[in-house]
Amino acid sequence: MKLKKKISSLIICCTLILGSFNFSFADSTRIVTLGANLTSEQKDKMLNYFGVKKDETMILDVTNAEERKYLEGVANDSQLGKVTISCSYVEPTSQGNGINVKTANLTWVTSSMIATTLSTAGLQDANVIVAAPFPVSGTGGLTGVMKAFESSTGKKLDEEKKELATEELVVTGDLGDEVGQEKATGVINDIKAEIIKNGTHDTAQIAETINNITNNYNINLSPEELQKIQDMMLKISKQDYDYNSMKRTLSNVSDNVNADLKALGEDVKGTGLFDSVKGWFGNLFNGGSKNLGILEKTNDSLLGNNAKIDATDDKAIKLPDSQEVEGFFEKVWNWVSGLFGGNSENKTETPKQNNNQNTDSNNAKDVQENNTENNSGDNSSIDIQKETNEHFDTNSENSNNQ
C-alpha cells in the first residue's frame, strides 16, 4: 500500500514538473515569414521545404519596406534591392540551447554570420532557418527572423539592437568580400565577444582589441574597414548585453570558424592544440544535448541538387549516406593535414557544405525562370545570384531580390 502511494506521489510530481515546463513555452510558437514578392507557387514550395502546412502555422509576409527600415544607412543601394525573396522559419527553444541556424540558397551570408548577428539583435535561444527558392544573397533574411521571433514570443526586440544587428551583417559581409566569409565572421564575432565579456567602453581599448583579433586571423584592415568596425563596436559596447546569455552562441560560431579554417590549413593564433582538438571534435559530434528541432526537418532535396545548404551544426545538413561517410573522413584528413603542417598559401575558403560549387561567373539565368521552376526540385545548374541590381536581370519583375 505504501509503495502504491509513493508511486502515485512520484507520478503527480512528474506531471506537475512537466506541466510547468510546457506552460513556460505555451506563449511561444513557430512562425514562418515569406518574401512578399514570391509567387504563390514559390511560397508553397518554401512551406513544403520547411515542412509546414498553411492551416497549422502562423505565416507572415515580409516586404522590402520592412527590410529597408533597418538596411538603409548601412547598406548601399545595390544591397538594399527592391523586392523581398528570403524566407525564414523560427522556433524559440529552451534556455541555454543557443542560436542554431540553417541556410539554403544564400550566397552572401552564412549560417554562422546570421547566428552571431542575431545575438546582437537580442535573441538568445532559438532555432532559425533562412532560405530562398533559388540562390540569393540573403541580406534581407535577418529582418524576417527578427519579425518572426517577436511574433512568436510576443516580446519586442530593442530597436537599437536590431539596427546594430543589421549593420553587423553588412559590415561582416563587406569584409567577407575581401578576406573570405569565415575569416570575416570570426573576426567580428570574436571582437564583439571580447568587448562584451570585458565590458570595454574606451575607444583606445576597442581599437586594441580589434588589432589583437585581426592579428590572430592574420588579416590587415584598410583604414575605412577599421573605422567601420570600431564605430560599430563602440555602439555595441554601450548596450546592456549579458555575456553569459550570449556565450554559447558566440563560442559555437568561433568554434565553427576555427574548425573550417583548420580544415583549410589556415591557422588562427591564440588557439592551442588542445583547444583546436576540443573545438573541432566538439563541432563534429555536438548536438547530443542540443535541440536542433526544425533544422533537422527540412526537405533539402526539394530545392534541387545544386542548392547551397549551410548550418551552424553539421547534424542539420542532410547528405546521402555515402556522401556523409566520405565527408567525415575527408574532414578528418583535411583537419589533421592542416593542423600538422598544411600549406595555407594556396587555399581558398569554401563553405562547410556546398554540393553545387556554383560561382557568380556562371552564365546568369533570368530570374523569371526561377519564378516558374518546378516545385519538385530542379536538378539542373542554378546560377548563384546576389540580391542586388548588378546580379539580376533588370527587365525581370524579380530584379534586386532579397
Wavefront OBJ file of the C-alpha trace (Angstrom):
o trace
v 0.000 0.000 0.000
v 2.853 2.338 0.919
v 4.581 1.500 -2.365
v 1.460 2.458 -4.331
v 1.260 5.786 -2.501
v 4.917 6.512 -3.272
v 4.438 5.675 -6.947
v 1.324 7.832 -7.095
v 3.147 10.724 -5.448
v 6.036 10.369 -7.902
v 3.691 10.388 -10.878
v 1.929 13.503 -9.576
v 5.270 15.297 -9.047
v 6.488 14.412 -12.551
v 3.190 15.577 -14.024
v 3.444 18.890 -12.223
v 7.053 19.417 -13.302
v 6.407 18.559 -16.944
v 3.233 20.602 -16.929
v 5.137 23.593 -15.614
v 7.818 23.136 -18.283
v 5.297 23.025 -21.109
v 3.482 26.022 -19.719
v 6.654 28.108 -19.815
v 6.691 27.723 -23.592
v 2.948 27.934 -24.140
v 3.250 31.557 -25.265
v 5.855 30.721 -27.926
v 5.081 29.218 -31.300
v 6.812 28.512 -34.588
v 6.486 31.286 -37.133
v 7.204 31.345 -40.862
v 7.942 34.521 -42.833
v 7.755 34.583 -46.629
v 9.197 37.112 -49.037
v 6.276 39.239 -50.213
v 7.480 39.178 -53.824
v 7.476 35.409 -54.214
v 4.857 33.841 -56.453
v 2.157 31.658 -54.908
v 3.933 28.576 -56.242
v 7.236 29.643 -54.718
v 5.590 30.346 -51.369
v 4.055 26.876 -51.393
v 7.449 25.432 -52.250
v 9.083 27.147 -49.277
v 6.361 25.921 -46.923
v 6.981 22.395 -48.205
v 10.707 22.900 -47.719
v 10.156 23.949 -44.110
v 7.796 21.009 -43.642
v 4.804 23.071 -42.526
v 1.168 23.402 -43.584
v -0.667 26.666 -44.156
v -3.513 25.873 -41.796
v -1.215 24.724 -38.981
v 1.378 27.523 -38.893
v 1.318 31.274 -38.472
v 2.647 32.791 -41.702
v 3.750 36.396 -42.120
v 4.844 38.281 -45.211
v 7.961 40.450 -45.155
v 8.101 43.423 -47.508
v 11.028 45.333 -48.938
v 9.878 48.393 -47.000
v 10.385 46.455 -43.751
v 13.884 45.435 -44.835
v 14.801 48.987 -45.791
v 13.824 50.187 -42.328
v 16.962 48.550 -40.957
v 19.199 48.348 -44.031
v 19.005 51.984 -45.104
v 22.003 53.910 -43.869
v 24.230 50.829 -43.505
v 23.787 49.106 -46.875
v 24.419 50.530 -50.322
v 21.721 50.801 -52.992
v 22.619 47.513 -54.649
v 22.424 45.675 -51.316
v 19.055 47.219 -50.483
v 17.290 45.798 -53.516
v 13.683 46.455 -54.495
v 11.857 43.215 -53.690
v 11.861 40.599 -50.953
v 12.602 36.935 -51.630
v 14.248 35.471 -48.497
v 12.065 33.405 -46.142
v 12.545 32.318 -42.546
v 11.271 29.776 -40.057
v 11.811 30.457 -36.336
v 11.383 28.207 -33.322
v 12.124 29.576 -29.812
v 13.864 26.966 -27.651
v 14.734 26.332 -24.011
v 17.236 28.447 -22.132
v 20.856 27.548 -22.820
v 20.211 25.991 -26.226
v 21.773 28.965 -28.020
v 21.041 30.173 -31.530
v 21.218 27.438 -34.164
v 20.918 28.437 -37.814
v 20.471 26.676 -41.133
v 20.524 28.419 -44.501
v 19.582 27.321 -48.001
v 20.345 29.129 -51.262
v 22.037 32.089 -49.553
v 25.295 33.169 -51.162
v 26.492 36.339 -49.410
v 25.681 35.455 -45.799
v 26.372 32.228 -43.905
v 24.667 30.409 -41.047
v 27.376 31.477 -38.576
v 27.117 35.076 -39.773
v 23.374 35.078 -39.104
v 23.763 33.360 -35.724
v 26.189 35.910 -34.317
v 24.232 38.892 -35.661
v 21.015 37.529 -34.145
v 22.743 37.513 -30.758
v 23.407 41.212 -31.330
v 19.698 41.718 -32.051
v 18.878 40.318 -28.625
v 17.881 36.732 -29.467
v 19.224 34.138 -27.054
v 17.729 30.695 -27.672
v 16.139 29.811 -30.998
v 16.361 27.508 -33.995
v 16.336 29.522 -37.203
v 16.137 28.691 -40.900
v 16.694 31.310 -43.603
v 16.136 30.132 -47.159
v 15.016 31.042 -50.661
v 13.615 29.011 -53.568
v 16.623 29.997 -55.707
v 20.075 31.489 -54.970
v 20.015 34.991 -53.476
v 22.444 36.956 -51.321
v 20.276 36.767 -48.184
v 20.780 40.335 -46.988
v 17.094 40.662 -46.141
v 16.751 37.373 -44.249
v 17.609 38.927 -40.892
v 14.523 41.165 -40.976
v 12.220 38.169 -41.368
v 13.848 36.300 -38.484
v 13.514 39.258 -36.108
v 9.872 39.750 -37.106
v 9.119 36.063 -36.637
v 10.829 35.908 -33.231
v 8.880 38.894 -31.951
v 5.593 37.411 -33.165
v 6.442 34.015 -31.726
v 7.418 35.181 -28.242
v 5.194 38.251 -28.014
v 8.218 40.272 -26.923
v 9.601 43.218 -28.864
v 13.320 43.287 -29.510
v 15.155 46.518 -28.780
v 15.101 48.690 -31.921
v 18.660 49.908 -31.470
v 19.926 46.355 -31.148
v 18.039 45.332 -34.294
v 19.681 48.174 -36.184
v 23.077 47.133 -34.812
v 22.487 43.539 -35.904
v 21.703 44.640 -39.455
v 24.764 46.896 -39.506
v 26.893 43.999 -38.265
v 25.599 41.721 -41.020
v 26.504 44.252 -43.723
v 29.911 45.087 -42.217
v 30.731 41.367 -41.916
v 29.541 40.660 -45.459
v 31.590 43.524 -46.882
v 34.683 42.331 -45.020
v 33.964 38.818 -46.255
v 34.245 40.058 -49.823
v 37.853 40.974 -49.028
v 39.108 38.240 -46.681
v 36.548 35.434 -47.026
v 33.266 34.765 -45.253
v 34.675 32.540 -42.496
v 37.505 34.867 -41.506
v 35.226 37.898 -41.569
v 32.660 36.146 -39.372
v 35.342 35.002 -36.929
v 36.902 38.443 -36.674
v 33.663 40.328 -35.991
v 32.303 37.609 -33.688
v 35.474 37.410 -31.592
v 35.904 41.187 -31.319
v 32.294 41.514 -30.180
v 32.695 38.685 -27.665
v 35.771 40.323 -26.121
v 34.137 43.759 -25.975
v 31.016 42.431 -24.235
v 32.818 39.958 -21.950
v 35.323 42.542 -20.712
v 32.865 45.427 -20.550
v 35.106 47.513 -22.789
v 33.895 51.062 -23.456
v 37.082 53.022 -24.101
v 37.815 53.809 -27.760
v 41.520 53.060 -27.391
v 40.829 49.698 -25.778
v 38.330 48.832 -28.502
v 40.970 49.654 -31.134
v 43.477 47.466 -29.286
v 41.002 44.581 -29.187
v 40.362 44.918 -32.909
v 44.104 44.917 -33.584
v 44.673 41.800 -31.466
v 41.854 39.809 -33.070
v 42.759 40.761 -36.655
v 46.352 39.718 -35.901
v 45.043 36.355 -34.696
v 43.323 35.876 -38.045
v 46.312 37.261 -39.966
v 44.392 39.939 -41.832
v 45.067 43.621 -42.422
v 42.202 46.110 -42.360
v 42.046 49.191 -44.534
v 41.560 52.490 -42.656
v 37.939 52.551 -43.825
v 37.268 48.974 -42.640
v 38.932 49.685 -39.289
v 36.829 52.785 -38.749
v 33.583 50.973 -39.610
v 34.309 48.148 -37.190
v 35.482 50.498 -34.453
v 32.375 52.682 -34.720
v 30.106 49.619 -34.656
v 31.861 48.083 -31.655
v 31.599 51.359 -29.775
v 27.820 51.244 -30.281
v 27.732 47.618 -29.131
v 29.747 48.478 -26.010
v 27.044 50.930 -24.965
v 24.303 48.275 -24.943
v 23.270 46.205 -21.927
v 24.341 42.813 -23.277
v 24.676 39.847 -20.912
v 27.723 37.864 -21.992
v 26.653 34.713 -20.147
v 23.393 34.524 -22.109
v 25.276 35.019 -25.404
v 28.291 32.848 -24.621
v 27.052 29.579 -26.116
v 26.160 31.152 -29.450
v 29.349 33.226 -29.699
v 31.537 30.272 -28.698
v 29.785 27.991 -31.165
v 30.358 30.465 -34.006
v 34.026 30.818 -33.045
v 34.481 27.027 -32.921
v 32.802 26.615 -36.316
v 35.018 29.245 -37.927
v 38.199 27.827 -36.383
v 37.266 24.300 -37.468
v 36.589 25.393 -41.044
v 39.834 27.351 -41.256
v 41.808 24.467 -39.755
v 40.329 22.128 -42.361
v 41.664 24.519 -45.000
v 45.124 24.630 -43.482
v 44.608 28.097 -42.014
v 45.937 28.849 -38.548
v 44.177 31.087 -36.027
v 46.561 32.410 -33.366
v 45.505 32.097 -29.765
v 44.053 28.610 -30.193
v 46.354 25.915 -28.888
v 46.480 22.276 -29.943
v 44.167 21.151 -27.133
v 41.635 23.889 -27.896
v 41.758 23.040 -31.594
v 41.151 19.338 -30.989
v 38.379 20.015 -28.471
v 36.694 22.617 -30.685
v 36.888 20.568 -33.869
v 35.596 17.315 -32.421
v 33.022 19.224 -30.394
v 31.745 20.764 -33.625
v 31.816 17.409 -35.409
v 29.922 15.429 -32.795
v 27.935 18.080 -30.938
v 24.174 18.136 -30.870
v 23.712 15.390 -28.273
v 22.476 17.914 -25.744
v 21.347 20.463 -28.297
v 17.808 20.689 -29.601
v 18.029 21.363 -33.332
v 14.276 20.934 -33.802
v 13.109 22.365 -37.130
v 16.650 22.408 -38.563
v 16.545 18.624 -38.960
v 13.100 18.533 -40.588
v 13.641 20.470 -43.805
v 13.166 18.862 -47.214
v 16.558 19.796 -48.665
v 16.076 17.723 -51.835
v 13.103 19.919 -52.760
v 15.455 22.774 -53.675
v 17.454 20.608 -56.058
v 20.921 19.072 -56.057
v 22.567 22.453 -56.616
v 21.113 24.182 -53.571
v 23.747 25.581 -51.219
v 22.996 24.260 -47.717
v 24.848 25.584 -44.670
v 24.322 25.197 -40.897
v 25.941 26.023 -37.595
v 25.641 22.331 -36.726
v 26.573 19.647 -39.247
v 23.777 17.404 -37.968
v 21.317 19.779 -39.620
v 22.794 19.159 -43.068
v 21.296 16.137 -44.737
v 23.567 14.135 -47.004
v 23.162 10.788 -48.749
v 24.729 8.043 -46.610
v 27.728 7.551 -48.926
v 28.478 11.265 -49.053
v 28.151 11.517 -45.282
v 30.753 8.798 -44.729
v 33.119 10.221 -47.342
v 32.635 13.708 -45.941
v 33.529 12.518 -42.444
v 36.869 11.018 -43.456
v 37.648 13.955 -45.728
v 37.024 16.313 -42.793
v 39.329 14.308 -40.539
v 42.098 14.184 -43.156
v 41.863 17.879 -44.059
v 41.831 18.918 -40.427
v 44.816 16.765 -39.444
v 46.759 17.851 -42.533
v 46.057 21.499 -41.789
v 46.976 21.117 -38.121
v 50.312 19.425 -38.754
v 51.972 21.480 -41.422
v 49.320 22.054 -44.081
v 50.153 24.822 -46.534
v 47.517 27.544 -46.468
v 49.056 29.781 -49.109
v 47.163 28.214 -51.961
v 43.997 27.503 -50.029
v 40.762 29.371 -50.578
v 37.792 29.456 -48.273
v 34.807 27.300 -49.085
v 31.522 26.767 -47.260
v 31.194 23.841 -44.856
v 28.886 22.034 -47.217
v 28.323 23.137 -50.754
v 27.411 20.465 -53.250
v 26.933 22.728 -56.215
v 30.199 24.701 -56.378
v 28.422 27.404 -58.383
v 30.017 30.828 -58.685
v 28.919 34.253 -59.807
v 30.885 33.673 -63.005
v 28.414 31.034 -64.214
v 26.108 32.015 -67.038
v 23.305 34.027 -65.427
v 19.810 32.637 -65.636
v 16.938 35.014 -65.970
v 15.131 35.335 -62.633
v 11.857 34.775 -64.428
v 12.999 31.201 -64.983
v 13.342 30.850 -61.221
v 9.746 32.010 -60.822
v 8.484 29.142 -62.963
v 10.741 26.378 -61.636
v 9.163 23.013 -60.789
v 8.281 22.561 -57.118
v 9.568 19.006 -57.230
v 13.167 20.318 -57.212
v 15.207 21.416 -60.187
v 18.373 19.352 -60.537
v 19.800 21.493 -63.307
v 22.569 24.003 -62.733
v 21.284 27.144 -60.999
v 23.303 30.327 -61.018
v 24.139 31.771 -57.611
v 22.938 35.339 -57.685
v 23.189 38.240 -55.310
v 20.076 40.129 -54.343
v 21.418 43.244 -55.983
v 20.924 45.348 -59.091
v 24.102 44.086 -60.743
v 23.225 40.398 -60.393
v 19.631 40.410 -61.591
v 18.011 40.950 -64.950
v 16.572 44.444 -64.664
v 13.841 43.500 -67.109
v 12.535 40.859 -64.731
v 9.943 41.537 -62.103
v 12.260 39.887 -59.583
v 15.254 42.139 -60.108
v 17.125 43.127 -56.926
v 15.835 40.137 -54.983
v 16.392 39.887 -51.268
l 1 2 3 4 5 6 7 8 9 10 11 12 13 14 15 16 17 18 19 20 21 22 23 24 25 26 27 28 29 30 31 32 33 34 35 36 37 38 39 40 41 42 43 44 45 46 47 48 49 50 51 52 53 54 55 56 57 58 59 60 61 62 63 64 65 66 67 68 69 70 71 72 73 74 75 76 77 78 79 80 81 82 83 84 85 86 87 88 89 90 91 92 93 94 95 96 97 98 99 100 101 102 103 104 105 106 107 108 109 110 111 112 113 114 115 116 117 118 119 120 121 122 123 124 125 126 127 128 129 130 131 132 133 134 135 136 137 138 139 140 141 142 143 144 145 146 147 148 149 150 151 152 153 154 155 156 157 158 159 160 161 162 163 164 165 166 167 168 169 170 171 172 173 174 175 176 177 178 179 180 181 182 183 184 185 186 187 188 189 190 191 192 193 194 195 196 197 198 199 200 201 202 203 204 205 206 207 208 209 210 211 212 213 214 215 216 217 218 219 220 221 222 223 224 225 226 227 228 229 230 231 232 233 234 235 236 237 238 239 240 241 242 243 244 245 246 247 248 249 250 251 252 253 254 255 256 257 258 259 260 261 262 263 264 265 266 267 268 269 270 271 272 273 274 275 276 277 278 279 280 281 282 283 284 285 286 287 288 289 290 291 292 293 294 295 296 297 298 299 300 301 302 303 304 305 306 307 308 309 310 311 312 313 314 315 316 317 318 319 320 321 322 323 324 325 326 327 328 329 330 331 332 333 334 335 336 337 338 339 340 341 342 343 344 345 346 347 348 349 350 351 352 353 354 355 356 357 358 359 360 361 362 363 364 365 366 367 368 369 370 371 372 373 374 375 376 377 378 379 380 381 382 383 384 385 386 387 388 389 390 391 392 393 394 395 396 397 398 399 400 401 402
